[in-house]
Amino acid sequence: MTRTSVRARRGPATSKRSRFVGFLVVAMLLAVVAAVLLPVYAGWRVVNAGAVDDRRATDAIVVLGAAQYNGKPSPVLEARLDHAKVLYNQAVAPRIVTVGGKQPGDRFTEAGAGLTYLTRRGIPAADVSPVAVGRDTKQSLTAVARIAKREGWRSVTLVSDPAHMARVEAIAHHLGFETHLSPTRKGDGTALTGEYVTRETAGLLAFTLVQRWDTPTPLN
């Protein structure tokens, strides 16, 4: 057998191996680029969403829950409720939805504490809908979506801390809401600290890449 014939027989196999190795290298490079760019993009979304203030008219203002202490809203929750009250008084929506269940050992829910706080400050009780379900953002918004389907709400103004807004919007949009963002501007929770942005960036990535696949879409 001549050297020419040996090279001819080895050529196609060698070429296939080379293409396969090249494909693996490209795939690895793309994975590395994605691993770098995805967190950067998610972090940008967290910061960008926190700068939005959309006060167009919607069906309801949804106030994301935060800690309450024996029925009294924490400073963070208080800031969110005060902002929702401003939006209500500006006729952004005819209804405020307070959300959040209670932690083990609590006597009161976050939603109930929000209802009491708002009615004591002049918001008619008939215009506040407490949704006292859920121990995290996804559970609470899912409960709101189920009620929204029954009540015919579609568009919502979401109220929370600036760093929280991107994840809130992603979850609410997945559930089927038309989302409008109006984060707090004064009080506790409004600072875009490195720790808060990092935590919410991780939370946004976790929902987008993993949690959304087992989250229902009641309004779709």
BANULUM-95407 format. One record per residue: chain; x, y, z of N, C-alpha, C, O in turn. Coordinates in steps of 0.2 Angstrom, whole numbers, m for minus. Example, Ala and Ser with C-alpha at 12.3 -4.5 7.8 and 13.67 -1.06 7.14 Angstrom:
BEGIN
NODE unit   n.x   n.y   n.z  ca.x  ca.y  ca.z   c.x   c.y   c.z   o.x   o.y   o.z
NODE    A    66   m28    39    62   m22    39    66   m16    39    71   m17    42
NODE    A    64   m11    35    68    m5    36    64     0    39    67     6    40
//
This chain:
BEGIN
NODE unit   n.x   n.y   n.z  ca.x  ca.y  ca.z   c.x   c.y   c.z   o.x   o.y   o.z
NODE    A     4    m6     0     0     0     0     4     6     0     9     7     4
NODE    A     3    11    m4     7    17    m5     5    22     1     0    21     4
NODE    A    10    27     2     9    32     7     3    36     5    m1    39     9
NODE    A     2    37    m2    m4    41    m4   m10    38    m3   m15    41    m1
NODE    A   m11    31    m3   m17    28    m2   m19    28     6   m24    28     7
NODE    A   m13    28    10   m14    28    17   m17    35    19   m22    35    23
NODE    A   m14    40    16   m16    47    18   m24    48    15   m28    51    18
NODE    A   m25    45    10   m32    45     7   m37    42    11   m43    45    12
NODE    A   m35    36    14   m40    33    19   m41    37    25   m46    37    28
NODE    A   m35    39    28   m35    43    34   m39    50    34   m41    52    39
NODE    A   m38    53    28   m41    60    27   m48    61    30   m49    65    34
NODE    A   m53    57    27   m60    59    30   m61    58    37   m64    62    40
NODE    A   m58    53    40   m59    52    47   m55    57    51   m58    60    56
NODE    A   m49    59    49   m46    65    52   m50    71    52   m50    75    56
NODE    A   m53    72    46   m57    78    45   m63    79    49   m64    84    52
NODE    A   m66    73    50   m72    73    55   m70    74    62   m74    78    65
NODE    A   m64    71    64   m62    72    71   m60    80    72   m62    83    77
NODE    A   m57    83    67   m55    90    67   m62    94    68   m62    99    72
NODE    A   m67    92    64   m73    96    64   m76    96    71   m79   101    74
NODE    A   m76    90    74   m79    88    80   m76    92    86   m79    95    90
NODE    A   m69    92    86   m65    96    90   m66   103    90   m67   107    95
NODE    A   m67   106    83   m68   113    82   m75   115    85   m76   120    88
NODE    A   m80   110    84   m87   111    87   m87   112    94   m90   116    97
NODE    A   m83   107    98   m83   107   105   m79   114   107   m82   117   112
NODE    A   m74   116   104   m71   122   106   m75   128   105   m76   132   110
NODE    A   m79   128   100   m84   134    99   m89   134   104   m91   139   107
NODE    A   m92   128   105   m97   127   111   m95   129   117   m98   132   121
NODE    A   m89   127   119   m86   129   126   m85   137   126   m86   140   131
NODE    A   m82   140   120   m82   147   120   m88   151   121   m89   156   125
NODE    A   m93   148   118  m100   151   118  m103   150   125  m106   155   128
NODE    A  m101   145   129  m104   144   135  m100   149   140  m103   151   145
NODE    A   m94   150   139   m90   154   143   m93   162   142   m94   165   147
NODE    A   m94   163   136   m97   170   134  m104   171   138  m105   176   141
NODE    A  m108   166   137  m114   166   140  m114   167   148  m118   171   151
NODE    A  m109   163   151  m109   163   158  m107   170   160  m108   172   166
NODE    A  m103   174   156  m101   181   158  m106   186   156  m108   190   160
NODE    A  m109   185   150  m114   190   148  m121   190   151  m124   195   152
NODE    A  m123   184   153  m130   183   156  m130   187   163  m135   191   164
NODE    A  m126   186   167  m126   190   173  m125   197   172  m128   201   176
NODE    A  m121   199   168  m120   206   166  m127   209   164  m129   215   166
NODE    A  m130   206   159  m137   208   156  m142   208   162  m146   213   162
NODE    A  m142   203   166  m147   203   171  m146   209   176  m151   212   179
NODE    A  m140   210   178  m138   216   182  m140   222   179  m143   227   183
NODE    A  m139   223   173  m141   229   169  m149   230   170  m152   235   171
NODE    A  m153   224   169  m160   224   169  m162   226   176  m167   230   177
NODE    A  m159   224   182  m160   226   188  m160   233   190  m164   236   192
NODE    A  m154   236   187  m153   243   188  m158   247   184  m160   252   186
NODE    A  m159   245   178  m163   249   173  m170   249   175  m174   254   175
NODE    A  m173   243   178  m180   243   180  m181   247   186  m186   250   187
NODE    A  m176   248   190  m176   252   196  m177   259   195  m179   263   199
NODE    A  m175   261   188  m175   268   187  m182   270   183  m183   276   182
NODE    A  m186   265   182  m193   267   178  m198   269   183  m198   267   189
NODE    A  m202   274   181  m208   276   185  m214   277   180  m215   283   177
NODE    A  m218   272   179  m223   272   174  m230   273   178  m232   268   181
NODE    A  m233   278   177  m239   280   180  m245   280   176  m250   284   177
NODE    A  m245   276   170  m251   276   166  m256   272   170  m255   268   174
NODE    A  m262   273   168  m268   270   171  m268   263   170  m267   260   165
NODE    A  m269   259   176  m270   252   176  m276   249   180  m279   253   183
NODE    A  m277   243   180  m283   240   183  m281   240   191  m286   241   195
NODE    A  m275   239   193  m274   238   200  m266   240   202  m262   239   197
NODE    A  m265   242   208  m259   244   210  m257   238   215  m260   236   220
NODE    A  m252   234   213  m250   228   217  m244   230   221  m238   231   219
NODE    A  m244   230   228  m239   231   233  m236   225   235  m239   221   238
NODE    A  m229   224   233  m226   218   235  m225   218   243  m223   223   246
NODE    A  m225   212   246  m225   212   253  m218   212   256  m213   211   252
NODE    A  m217   214   262  m211   214   266  m213   213   273  m219   212   275
NODE    A  m208   212   277  m209   210   284  m214   215   288  m214   221   286
NODE    A  m218   212   292  m222   216   297  m221   213   304  m219   207   305
NODE    A  m222   217   309  m220   216   316  m226   216   320  m228   222   322
NODE    A  m230   211   321  m236   211   325  m241   215   322  m244   219   326
NODE    A  m242   215   316  m247   219   312  m244   226   310  m248   229   306
NODE    A  m238   228   312  m236   235   310  m231   234   304  m226   230   305
NODE    A  m232   237   299  m227   236   293  m220   238   295  m219   243   299
NODE    A  m215   234   292  m208   236   293  m207   243   289  m211   245   285
NODE    A  m201   246   291  m200   252   287  m200   251   279  m202   256   275
NODE    A  m197   245   277  m197   244   270  m205   243   267  m206   246   262
NODE    A  m209   240   270  m216   239   268  m219   245   269  m224   247   264
NODE    A  m218   249   274  m221   256   275  m220   260   269  m224   264   266
NODE    A  m213   260   266  m212   264   261  m215   262   254  m218   266   251
NODE    A  m216   256   254  m220   253   248  m227   255   248  m230   257   243
NODE    A  m230   255   254  m237   256   255  m238   264   254  m243   266   251
NODE    A  m234   268   257  m234   275   256  m234   277   248  m238   281   246
NODE    A  m230   274   245  m229   275   237  m236   273   234  m238   276   229
NODE    A  m239   267   236  m245   265   233  m250   270   234  m255   271   230
NODE    A  m250   273   240  m256   278   242  m255   284   237  m260   286   235
NODE    A  m249   286   236  m248   292   231  m251   290   224  m254   294   221
NODE    A  m249   284   222  m252   282   215  m259   282   215  m263   284   210
NODE    A  m262   279   220  m270   279   221  m273   286   221  m277   287   217
NODE    A  m270   290   225  m272   297   225  m271   301   218  m275   305   217
NODE    A  m267   298   214  m266   301   207  m270   298   202  m269   299   196
NODE    A  m274   293   204  m279   290   200  m276   285   195  m278   284   190
NODE    A  m270   282   197  m266   278   193  m271   271   192  m271   268   187
NODE    A  m274   269   198  m278   263   197  m283   264   203  m282   268   208
NODE    A  m289   261   202  m295   262   207  m294   257   213  m298   257   217
NODE    A  m289   253   213  m288   248   218  m281   246   220  m276   247   216
NODE    A  m280   245   226  m273   243   229  m273   236   231  m278   234   235
NODE    A  m269   232   229  m268   225   231  m262   224   235  m257   225   233
NODE    A  m263   222   242  m258   221   246  m257   213   246  m262   209   246
NODE    A  m250   211   246  m249   204   246  m244   202   251  m241   206   254
NODE    A  m244   195   252  m239   192   257  m243   189   263  m247   191   266
NODE    A  m241   183   264  m243   179   269  m240   180   276  m238   186   277
NODE    A  m239   175   280  m235   176   286  m230   171   287  m231   165   285
NODE    A  m225   173   291  m220   168   292  m222   164   298  m226   166   302
NODE    A  m219   158   299  m220   154   305  m220   158   312  m215   161   313
NODE    A  m225   157   316  m225   161   322  m228   168   322  m230   170   327
NODE    A  m229   170   316  m233   177   315  m240   176   317  m243   171   315
NODE    A  m243   182   319  m250   182   320  m254   186   315  m260   185   314
NODE    A  m250   190   311  m253   194   306  m249   192   299  m244   190   299
NODE    A  m253   194   294  m250   193   287  m247   200   285  m250   205   287
NODE    A  m243   199   280  m240   206   277  m246   209   273  m247   215   274
NODE    A  m250   205   270  m256   208   266  m261   212   271  m263   217   270
NODE    A  m262   208   277  m267   211   282  m264   218   285  m268   222   286
NODE    A  m257   217   286  m254   223   289  m255   229   284  m255   235   286
NODE    A  m254   228   278  m254   233   273  m261   236   272  m262   242   272
NODE    A  m266   231   273  m273   234   272  m275   239   278  m277   244   277
NODE    A  m273   237   284  m274   241   290  m270   247   290  m273   253   291
NODE    A  m264   247   287  m260   253   287  m263   258   282  m264   264   283
NODE    A  m266   256   276  m269   260   271  m275   263   273  m277   269   272
NODE    A  m280   259   276  m286   261   278  m286   266   284  m290   271   284
NODE    A  m281   266   288  m280   271   293  m277   277   290  m277   282   294
NODE    A  m275   277   284  m273   283   281  m277   286   276  m275   289   271
NODE    A  m283   284   276  m289   287   272  m290   283   265  m295   285   262
NODE    A  m287   277   264  m289   273   258  m295   269   260  m295   265   265
NODE    A  m301   270   256  m307   266   258  m305   258   258  m302   256   253
NODE    A  m308   255   263  m307   248   263  m309   244   257  m306   239   255
NODE    A  m314   246   254  m317   243   248  m313   243   242  m313   239   238
NODE    A  m308   248   243  m303   249   237  m296   245   238  m292   246   234
NODE    A  m296   241   244  m290   238   245  m291   230   245  m296   228   249
NODE    A  m288   226   242  m289   219   241  m282   216   244  m277   215   241
NODE    A  m283   213   250  m277   209   253  m277   202   250  m282   199   250
NODE    A  m271   200   248  m270   193   245  m265   190   250  m259   191   249
NODE    A  m267   187   255  m263   185   261  m260   178   259  m261   173   264
NODE    A  m257   177   254  m255   170   252  m248   171   249  m246   176   246
NODE    A  m243   166   251  m237   166   248  m231   169   253  m232   174   257
NODE    A  m226   165   253  m220   167   257  m214   170   253  m209   172   256
NODE    A  m215   171   247  m210   174   242  m214   177   237  m220   177   236
NODE    A  m210   181   232  m213   185   227  m217   181   222  m222   183   220
NODE    A  m214   175   220  m217   171   215  m224   168   218  m229   168   214
NODE    A  m224   166   224  m230   163   227  m235   168   227  m241   167   226
NODE    A  m233   174   230  m238   180   231  m241   182   224  m247   183   223
NODE    A  m237   183   219  m239   185   212  m244   180   209  m248   182   205
NODE    A  m242   174   210  m246   169   207  m253   169   210  m258   168   207
NODE    A  m254   170   217  m260   171   220  m264   177   217  m270   176   216
NODE    A  m260   182   216  m264   188   213  m266   187   206  m272   189   205
NODE    A  m262   183   202  m265   182   196  m271   178   196  m275   179   191
NODE    A  m272   173   200  m278   169   200  m284   173   202  m289   172   199
NODE    A  m283   178   207  m288   183   208  m290   187   203  m295   189   201
NODE    A  m284   190   199  m285   194   194  m289   191   188  m293   194   185
NODE    A  m288   185   187  m292   181   182  m299   181   183  m304   182   179
NODE    A  m301   180   190  m308   180   192  m311   187   191  m317   188   190
NODE    A  m307   192   193  m310   199   194  m309   203   187  m312   208   186
NODE    A  m305   200   182  m305   204   176  m299   209   176  m299   213   171
NODE    A  m294   208   180  m289   213   180  m284   210   175  m282   204   175
NODE    A  m281   215   171  m276   213   167  m269   217   168  m264   214   168
NODE    A  m270   223   168  m264   228   169  m263   229   176  m268   231   180
NODE    A  m257   229   178  m255   231   185  m249   236   186  m245   235   181
NODE    A  m250   240   191  m244   244   192  m240   241   198  m243   240   204
NODE    A  m234   239   197  m231   235   202  m226   240   207  m223   244   204
NODE    A  m227   239   213  m224   243   218  m219   239   222  m222   234   226
NODE    A  m213   241   222  m208   237   227  m202   242   227  m202   247   225
NODE    A  m196   239   230  m190   242   230  m187   243   223  m188   238   219
NODE    A  m183   248   221  m180   248   215  m177   242   212  m177   240   207
NODE    A  m172   239   217  m168   233   215  m173   227   214  m171   222   211
NODE    A  m179   227   217  m183   221   216  m187   221   210  m190   216   208
NODE    A  m188   227   206  m193   227   201  m191   223   195  m196   220   192
NODE    A  m185   222   193  m184   217   187  m187   210   188  m190   207   184
NODE    A  m186   208   194  m188   201   196  m196   201   196  m199   196   194
NODE    A  m198   206   199  m206   206   200  m209   207   193  m214   203   192
NODE    A  m206   211   189  m209   211   182  m208   205   178  m213   203   175
NODE    A  m202   201   179  m202   195   175  m207   190   177  m210   187   173
NODE    A  m208   190   184  m213   185   186  m220   187   184  m224   183   181
NODE    A  m222   193   185  m228   195   183  m230   195   176  m235   193   174
NODE    A  m225   196   172  m226   196   164  m227   188   162  m231   187   158
NODE    A  m223   184   166  m224   177   164  m231   174   166  m234   170   163
NODE    A  m233   177   171  m240   175   174  m246   177   169  m251   175   169
NODE    A  m244   182   165  m249   185   160  m251   192   161  m255   194   157
NODE    A  m248   196   166  m250   202   167  m247   207   162  m242   206   159
NODE    A  m250   213   160  m247   218   157  m244   223   163  m248   225   167
NODE    A  m238   223   163  m234   226   168  m232   233   167  m230   235   162
NODE    A  m233   237   173  m231   244   173  m227   245   180  m229   242   185
NODE    A  m221   248   180  m217   248   186  m217   255   189  m216   260   185
NODE    A  m217   255   195  m217   261   199  m214   260   206  m217   259   211
NODE    A  m207   260   206  m203   258   212  m204   264   217  m205   269   215
NODE    A  m202   262   223  m202   267   229  m196   272   227  m191   270   224
NODE    A  m197   278   230  m191   283   229  m189   286   236  m184   289   236
NODE    A  m193   285   241  m191   287   247  m192   282   253  m196   277   252
NODE    A  m187   282   258  m188   277   263  m183   271   263  m179   271   258
NODE    A  m184   267   267  m180   261   267  m181   256   261  m187   256   259
NODE    A  m176   253   259  m176   249   253  m175   252   246  m175   248   241
NODE    A  m174   258   246  m174   262   240  m167   262   237  m166   264   231
NODE    A  m162   261   241  m155   261   239  m153   255   235  m154   249   236
NODE    A  m150   257   229  m147   251   225  m140   249   227  m135   251   224
NODE    A  m140   246   233  m133   244   235  m131   238   231  m134   235   228
NODE    A  m124   237   232  m121   232   228  m124   225   230  m125   221   226
NODE    A  m125   224   237  m127   218   239  m134   217   237  m136   211   235
NODE    A  m139   222   237  m146   221   235  m146   219   227  m149   215   225
NODE    A  m142   223   223  m142   222   216  m139   215   214  m142   211   210
NODE    A  m134   213   218  m131   206   217  m136   201   218  m137   196   215
NODE    A  m140   201   224  m145   197   226  m151   196   221  m153   191   219
NODE    A  m153   202   219  m158   202   214  m156   200   207  m160   197   203
NODE    A  m150   201   205  m148   198   199  m148   191   199  m150   187   194
NODE    A  m145   188   205  m145   181   205  m153   178   205  m154   173   202
NODE    A  m157   182   209  m164   179   209  m167   180   202  m171   175   200
NODE    A  m166   185   198  m169   186   191  m166   180   187  m170   177   183
NODE    A  m160   178   187  m157   173   183  m160   166   185  m162   162   181
NODE    A  m161   165   192  m164   159   194  m171   158   192  m173   153   190
NODE    A  m175   164   192  m182   163   189  m182   162   182  m185   158   179
NODE    A  m178   166   178  m178   165   171  m175   159   168  m178   156   163
NODE    A  m170   156   171  m167   150   169  m170   143   172  m170   138   169
NODE    A  m173   144   178  m175   138   181  m183   138   183  m187   134   181
NODE    A  m184   143   188  m191   143   191  m197   144   186  m202   142   188
NODE    A  m196   148   181  m201   149   177  m204   143   173  m210   143   172
NODE    A  m201   138   173  m203   132   170  m208   128   174  m212   124   171
NODE    A  m208   129   180  m214   126   184  m218   131   187  m222   130   192
NODE    A  m219   137   184  m223   142   187  m229   143   182  m228   143   176
NODE    A  m235   142   185  m241   142   180  m242   149   177  m239   154   178
NODE    A  m246   149   172  m248   156   168  m255   157   168  m259   156   163
NODE    A  m258   159   174  m266   159   175  m269   164   170  m275   162   168
NODE    A  m266   169   167  m269   174   163  m268   173   156  m270   177   152
NODE    A  m264   168   154  m262   167   147  m267   162   144  m266   160   138
//
